[in-house]
Each structure stands twice: as structure tokens, then as C-alpha cells.
């Protein structure tokens, strides 16, 4: 029996994809993309998806998402100049929170080099209190639910 915690996720398990170019500055002294940069890639694919679907107005929207939890597992190194594709899915869609899962794939590889998650709690911009997901946001996120 395989241990799914140690098996890199498959590309086919994700609903949305975004190519992300690695940069020279992403590498650390060990010659691979530094762990903190992976989180930047996660943030990029989620926010690109939300902005491109018209459901995130980060400058003026009444409802914003705050990150309350993150995690990442590493299966293989990424390095500049590797082309990377971020895969995105939603694992849990609650009343005011969303668990996004992201996998990073080198070039056209079928298995992820890294897989992680973060949880957004959606809050009122001014009070910072949790609020129900707006209907338009919920509809868009439902397309990513696995």
C-alpha cells in the first residue's frame, strides 16, 4: 500500500493551471528555488485566478481573504531556469473560508515537485470579521472543488 502523504500529486488532479517563469533570484546558495519562493508561486496562482475571474478587487472590495494557515511538501527540486506550472484546486469550500491546494510542476512532468495549501478566511475589509463568501466568489470557486 502506498503512503499518499509521500506521493507527489498528479497534474490530472488539478483544475486550473498557470505557467510561472523561475527567475535567477529565486535560486538560493544551494542551487535550487528557495522554499519561501514556493509560497510566492502559490499566492500568484490563487490571486491570478481570482482577479482574472473578476471576483477579487484587492484595492476596493468589501470582502478580502486573509491567509490563516499554510503548508508545503517538497518532492523534487526546482531551479532557475526551469519552467514551472502551478496547478490549483479547492479542497474545502466553507461558509467564510477556502482551502486552496497548489502543486508546482517542472516543465511537462506529470508529478508535482512540490504541493502545498493555504487557507483563506474571507473577512469584511473594515471590521476584519469573517463574512459569508459572496455568491459570485462561491460560484467561481466551485469550479475548482475536487
Contact map, one row per residue, 1 for C-alpha under 8 A:
11100000000000000000000000000000000000000000000000000000000000000000000000000000000000000000000000000000000000000000000000000000000000000000000000
11110010000000000000000000000000000000000000000000000000000000000000000000000000000000000000000000000000000000000000000000000000000000000000000000
11111110000000000000000000000000000000000000000000000000000000000000000000000000000000000000000000000000000000000000000000000000000000000000000000
01111111000000000000000000000000000000000000000000000000000000000000000000000000000000000000000000000000000000000000000000000000000000000000000000
00111111000000000000000000000000000000000000000000000000000000000000000000000000000000000000000000000000000000000000000000000000000000000000000000
00111111000000000000000000000000000000000000000000000000000000000000000000000000000000000000000000000000000000000000000000000000000000000000000000
01111111100000000000000000000000000000000000000000000000000000000000000000000000000000000000000000000000000000000000000000000000000000000000000000
00011111110000000000000000000000000000000000000000000000000000000000000000100000000000000000000000000000000000111110000000000000000000000000000000
00000011111010000000000000000000000000000000000000000000000000000000000000000000000000000000000000000010000000110010000000000000000000000000000000
00000001111111000000000000000000000000000000000000000000000000000000000000000000000000000000000000000000000001110000000000000000000000000000000000
00000000111111000000000000000000000000000000000000000000000000000000000000000000000000100000000000000010100011110000000000000000000000000000000000
00000000011111100000000000000000000000000000000000000000000000000000000000000000000000000000000000000000000001000000000000000000000000000000000000
00000000111111100000000000000000000000000000000000000000000000000000000000000000000000000000000000000000000000000000000000000000000000000000000001
00000000011111111000000000000000000000000000000000000000000000000000000000000000000000111000000000000000000000000000000000000000000000000000000101
00000000000111111000000000000000000000000000000000000000000000000000000000000000000000111000000000000000000000000000000000000000000000000000001100
00000000000001111100000000000000000000000000000000000000000000000000000000000000000000111000000000000000000000000000000000000000000000000000000100
00000000000001111110000000000000000000000000100000000000000000000000000000000000000011110000000000000000000000000000000000000000000000000000000000
00000000000000011111000000000000000000000000100000000000000000000000000000000000000011100000000000000000000000000000000000000000000000000000000000
00000000000000001111100000000000000000000000000000000000000000000000000000000000001111000000000000000000000000000000000000000000000000000000000000
00000000000000000111110000000000000000001000000000000000000000000000000000000000001111000000000000000000000000000000000000000000000000000000000000
00000000000000000011111000000000000000000000000000000000000000000000000000000000111100000000000000000000000000000000000000000000000000000000000000
00000000000000000001111101000000000000000000000000000000000000000000000000000011111100000000000000000000000000000000000000000000000000000000000000
00000000000000000000111111100000000000000000000000000000000000000000000000000001100000000000000000000000000000000000000000000000000000000000000000
00000000000000000000011111100000000000000000000000000000000000000000000000000001100000000000000000000000000000000000000000000000000000000000000000
00000000000000000000001111110000000000000000000000000000000000000000000000000000000000000000000000000000000000000000000000000000000000000000000000
00000000000000000000011111110001110010000000000000000000000000000000000000000011000000000000000000000000000000000000000000000000000000000000000000
00000000000000000000001111111111110000000000000000000000000000000000000000000011000000000000000000000000000000000000000000000000000000000000000000
00000000000000000000000011111111110000000000000000000000000000000000000000000000000000000000000000000000000000000000000000000000000000000000000000
00000000000000000000000000111111000000000000000000000000000000000000000000000000000000000000000000000000000000000000000000000000000000000000000000
00000000000000000000000000111111000000000000000000000000000000000000000000000000000000000000000000000000000000000000000000000000000000000000000000
00000000000000000000000000111111100000000000000000000000000000000000000000000010000000000000000000000000000000000000000000000000000000000000000000
00000000000000000000000001111111110000000000000000000000000000000000000000001111000000000000000000000000000000000000000000000000000000000000000000
00000000000000000000000001110011111011000000000000000000000000000000000000001111000000000000000000000000000000000000000000000000000000000000000000
00000000000000000000000001110001111111000000000000000000000000000000000000000000000000000000000000000000000000000000000000000000000000000000000000
00000000000000000000000000000000111111100000000000000000000000000000000000000000000000000000000000000000000000000000000000000000000000000000000000
00000000000000000000000000000000011111110000000000000000000000000000000000000000000000000000000000000000000000000000000000000000000000000000000000
00000000000000000000000001000000111111111000000000000000000000000000000000000000000000000000000000000000000000000000000000000000000000000000000000
00000000000000000000000000000000111111111100000000000000000000000000000000000000000000000000000000000000000000000000000000000000000000000000000000
00000000000000000000000000000000001111111110000000000000000000000000000000000000000000000000000000000000000000000000000000000000000000000000000000
00000000000000000000000000000000000111111111000000000000000000000000000000000000000000000000000000000000000000000000000000000000000000000000000000
00000000000000000001000000000000000011111111100000000000000000000000000000000000000001000000000000000000000000000000000000000000000000000000000000
00000000000000000000000000000000000001111111110000000000000000000000000000000000000001000000000000000100000000000001100000000000000000000000000000
00000000000000000000000000000000000000111111111000000000000000000000000000000000000000000000000000000000000000000000000000000000000000000000000000
00000000000000000000000000000000000000011111111100000000000000000000000000000000000000000000000000000000000000000000000000000000000000000000000000
00000000000000001100000000000000000000001111111110000000000000000000000000000000000001110000000000000000000000000000000000000000000000000000000000
00000000000000000000000000000000000000000111111111000000000000000000000000000000000000010000000000010000000000000000000000000000000000000000000000
00000000000000000000000000000000000000000011111111100001000000000000000000000000000000000000000000000000000000000000000000000000000000000000000000
00000000000000000000000000000000000000000001111111110000000000000000000000000000000000000000000000000000000000000000000000000000000000000000000000
00000000000000000000000000000000000000000000111111111000000000000000000000000000000000000000000000000000000000000000000000000000000000000000000000
00000000000000000000000000000000000000000000011111111111000000000000000000000000000000000000000000000000000000000000000000000000000000000000000000
00000000000000000000000000000000000000000000001111111111100000000000000000000000000000000000000000000000000000000000000000000000000000000000000000
00000000000000000000000000000000000000000000000111111110000000000000000000000000000000000000000000000000000000000000000000000000000000000000000000
00000000000000000000000000000000000000000000000011111111000000000000000000000000000000000000000000000000000000000000000000000000000000000001000000
00000000000000000000000000000000000000000000000001111111100000000000000000000000000000000000000000000000000000000000000000000000000000000000000000
00000000000000000000000000000000000000000000000001111111100000000000000000000000000000000000000000000000000000000000000000000000000000011001000000
00000000000000000000000000000000000000000000001001101111110010010000000000000000000000000000000000000000000000000000000000000000000000000000000000
00000000000000000000000000000000000000000000000000100111111110000000000000000000000000000000000000000000000000000000000000000000000000000000000000
00000000000000000000000000000000000000000000000000000001111110010000000000000000000000000000000000000000000000000000000000000000000000000000000000
00000000000000000000000000000000000000000000000000000000111110000000000000000000000000000000000000000000000000000000000000000000000000000000000000
00000000000000000000000000000000000000000000000000000000111111000000000000000000000000000000000000000000000000000000000000000000000000000000000000
00000000000000000000000000000000000000000000000000000001111111110000000000000000000000000000000000000000000000000000000000001000000000000000000000
00000000000000000000000000000000000000000000000000000000000111110000000000000000000000000000000000000000000000000000000000011100000000000000000000
00000000000000000000000000000000000000000000000000000000000011111000000000000000000000000000000000000000000000000000000001111000001001000000000000
00000000000000000000000000000000000000000000000000000001010011111100000000000000000000000000000000000000000000000000000001111000000000000000000000
00000000000000000000000000000000000000000000000000000000000000111110000000000000000000000000000000000000000000000000000111100000000000000000000000
00000000000000000000000000000000000000000000000000000000000000011111000000000000000000000000000000000000000000000000000111100000000000000000000000
00000000000000000000000000000000000000000000000000000000000000001111110000000000000000000000000000000000000000000000011110000000000000000000000000
00000000000000000000000000000000000000000000000000000000000000000111110000000000000000000000000000000000000000000000011110000000000000000000000000
00000000000000000000000000000000000000000000000000000000000000000011111000000000000000000000000000000000000000000000011100000000000000000000000000
00000000000000000000000000000000000000000000000000000000000000000011111100000000000000000000000000000000000000000001111000000000000000000000000000
00000000000000000000000000000000000000000000000000000000000000000000111110000000000000000000000000000000000000000001110000000000000000000000000000
00000000000000000000000000000000000000000000000000000000000000000000011111000000000000000000000000000000000000000111100000000000000000000000000000
00000000000000000000000000000000000000000000000000000000000000000000001111100000000000000000000000000000000000000111000000000000000000000000000000
00000000000000000000000000000000000000000000000000000000000000000000000111111000000000000000000000000000000000001110000000000000000000000000000000
00000001000000000000000000000000000000000000000000000000000000000000000011111000000000000000000000000000000000011100000000000000000000000000000000
00000000000000000000000000000000000000000000000000000000000000000000000001111100000000000000000000000000000000011100000000000000000000000000000000
00000000000000000000000000000001100000000000000000000000000000000000000001111110000000000000000000000000000000001000000000000000000000000000000000
00000000000000000000000000000001100000000000000000000000000000000000000000011111010000000000000000000000010000001000000000000000000000000000000000
00000000000000000000010001100011100000000000000000000000000000000000000000001111110000000000000000000000000000000000000000000000000000000000000000
00000000000000000000011101100001100000000000000000000000000000000000000000000111111000000000000000000000000000000000000000000000000000000000000000
00000000000000000000111100000000000000000000000000000000000000000000000000000011111000000000000000000000000000000000000000000000000000000000000000
00000000000000000000110000000000000000000000000000000000000000000000000000000111111100000000000000000000011000000000000000000000000000000000000000
00000000000000000011110000000000000000000000000000000000000000000000000000000001111110000000000000000000011000000000000000000000000000000000000000
00000000000000000011110000000000000000000000000000000000000000000000000000000000011111000000000000000001111000000000000000000000000000000000000000
00000000000000001111000000000000000000000000000000000000000000000000000000000000001111100000000000000001111000000000000000000000000000000000000000
00000000000000001111000000000000000000001100100000000000000000000000000000000000000111110000000000000111100000000000000000000000000000000000000000
00000000001001111100000000000000000000000000100000000000000000000000000000000000000011111000000000000111100000000000000000000000000000000000000000
00000000000001111000000000000000000000000000110000000000000000000000000000000000000001111100000000011110000000000000000000000000000000000000000100
00000000000001110000000000000000000000000000000000000000000000000000000000000000000000111110000000011100000000000000000000000000000000000000000111
00000000000000000000000000000000000000000000000000000000000000000000000000000000000000011111100001111000000000000000000000000000000000000000110111
00000000000000000000000000000000000000000000000000000000000000000000000000000000000000001111100001111000000000000000000000000000000000000000000011
00000000000000000000000000000000000000000000000000000000000000000000000000000000000000000111110001110000000000000000000000000000000000000000000010
00000000000000000000000000000000000000000000000000000000000000000000000000000000000000000111111011100000000000000000000000000000000000000000110010
00000000000000000000000000000000000000000000000000000000000000000000000000000000000000000001111111000000000000000000000000000000000000000000000000
00000000000000000000000000000000000000000000000000000000000000000000000000000000000000000000111110000000000000000000000000000000001110000000000000
00000000000000000000000000000000000000000000000000000000000000000000000000000000000000000000011111000000000000000000000011100000011110000000000000
00000000000000000000000000000000000000000000000000000000000000000000000000000000000000000000111111100000000000000000001111000000000010000000000000
00000000000000000000000000000000000000000000000000000000000000000000000000000000000000000111110111110000000000000000001110000000000000000000000000
00000000000000000000000000000000000000000000000000000000000000000000000000000000000000000111100011111000000000000000111100000000000000000000000000
00000000000000000000000000000000000000000000010000000000000000000000000000000000000000011111000001111100000000000000111100000000000000000000000000
00000000000000000000000000000000000000000000000000000000000000000000000000000000000000011110000000111110000000000011110000000000000000000000000000
00000000000000000000000000000000000000000100000000000000000000000000000000000000000001111000000000011111000000000011100000000000000000000000000000
00000000101000000000000000000000000000000000000000000000000000000000000000000000000001110000000000001111100000011111000000000000000000000000000000
00000000000000000000000000000000000000000000000000000000000000000000000000000000000111100000000000000111110000011110000000000000000000000000000000
00000000001000000000000000000000000000000000000000000000000000000000000000000000000111100000000000000011111111111100000000000000000000000000000000
00000000000000000000000000000000000000000000000000000000000000000000000000000100011110000000000000000001111110011000000000000000000000000000000000
00000000000000000000000000000000000000000000000000000000000000000000000000000000011110000000000000000000111110000000000000000000000000000000000000
00000000000000000000000000000000000000000000000000000000000000000000000000000000000000000000000000000000111111000000000000000000000000000000000000
00000000001000000000000000000000000000000000000000000000000000000000000000000000000000000000000000000000111111110000000000000000000000000000000000
00000000011100000000000000000000000000000000000000000000000000000000000000000000000000000000000000000000100111110000000000000000000000000000000000
00000001111000000000000000000000000000000000000000000000000000000000000000000000000000000000000000000000100011111000000000000000000000000000000000
00000001111000000000000000000000000000000000000000000000000000000000000000110000000000000000000000000011110011111110000000000000000000000000000000
00000001000000000000000000000000000000000000000000000000000000000000000001111100000000000000000000000011110000111110000000000000000000000000000000
00000001000000000000000000000000000000000000000000000000000000000000000111110000000000000000000000000011100000011111000000000000000000000000000000
00000001100000000000000000000000000000000000000000000000000000000000000111000000000000000000000000001111000000011111100000000000000000000000000000
00000000000000000000000000000000000000000100000000000000000000000000011110000000000000000000000000001110000000000111110000000000000000000000000000
00000000000000000000000000000000000000000100000000000000000000000000011100000000000000000000000000111100000000000011111000000000000000000000000000
00000000000000000000000000000000000000000000000000000000000000000011111000000000000000000000000000111000000000000001111100000000000000000000000000
00000000000000000000000000000000000000000000000000000000000000000011110000000000000000000000000011110000000000000000111110000000000000000000000000
00000000000000000000000000000000000000000000000000000000000000001111100000000000000000000000000011110000000000000000011111000000000000000000000000
00000000000000000000000000000000000000000000000000000000000000001111000000000000000000000000000111000000000000000000001111100000010000000000000000
00000000000000000000000000000000000000000000000000000000000000111100000000000000000000000000000110000000000000000000000111110000011110000000000000
00000000000000000000000000000000000000000000000000000000000000111100000000000000000000000000000100000000000000000000000011111011111100000000000000
00000000000000000000000000000000000000000000000000000000000001110000000000000000000000000000000000000000000000000000000001111111111000000000000000
00000000000000000000000000000000000000000000000000000000000011110000000000000000000000000000000000000000000000000000000000111111000000000000000000
00000000000000000000000000000000000000000000000000000000000001000000000000000000000000000000000000000000000000000000000000011111000000000000000000
00000000000000000000000000000000000000000000000000000000000000000000000000000000000000000000000000000000000000000000000000111111100000000000000000
00000000000000000000000000000000000000000000000000000000000000000000000000000000000000000000000000000000000000000000000000111111110000000000000000
00000000000000000000000000000000000000000000000000000000000000000000000000000000000000000000000000000000000000000000000000110011111000000000000000
00000000000000000000000000000000000000000000000000000000000000000000000000000000000000000000000100000000000000000000000011110001111100000000000000
00000000000000000000000000000000000000000000000000000000000000100000000000000000000000000000001100000000000000000000000001110000111110000000000000
00000000000000000000000000000000000000000000000000000000000000000000000000000000000000000000001100000000000000000000000001100000011111000000000000
00000000000000000000000000000000000000000000000000000000000000000000000000000000000000000000001110000000000000000000000001000000001111101100000000
00000000000000000000000000000000000000000000000000000000000000100000000000000000000000000000000000000000000000000000000000000000000111111100000000
00000000000000000000000000000000000000000000000000000000000000000000000000000000000000000000000000000000000000000000000000000000000011111110000000
00000000000000000000000000000000000000000000000000000010000000000000000000000000000000000000000000000000000000000000000000000000000001111111000000
00000000000000000000000000000000000000000000000000000010000000000000000000000000000000000000000000000000000000000000000000000000000011111111100000
00000000000000000000000000000000000000000000000000000000000000000000000000000000000000000000000000000000000000000000000000000000000011111111110000
00000000000000000000000000000000000000000000000000000000000000000000000000000000000000000000000000000000000000000000000000000000000000111111111000
00000000000000000000000000000000000000000000000000001010000000000000000000000000000000000000000000000000000000000000000000000000000000011111111100
00000000000000000000000000000000000000000000000000000000000000000000000000000000000000000100100000000000000000000000000000000000000000001111111110
00000000000000000000000000000000000000000000000000000000000000000000000000000000000000000100100000000000000000000000000000000000000000000111111110
00000000000000100000000000000000000000000000000000000000000000000000000000000000000000000000000000000000000000000000000000000000000000000011111110
00000000000001110000000000000000000000000000000000000000000000000000000000000000000000011100000000000000000000000000000000000000000000000001111111
00000000000000000000000000000000000000000000000000000000000000000000000000000000000000001111100000000000000000000000000000000000000000000000111111
00000000000011000000000000000000000000000000000000000000000000000000000000000000000000001110000000000000000000000000000000000000000000000000000111
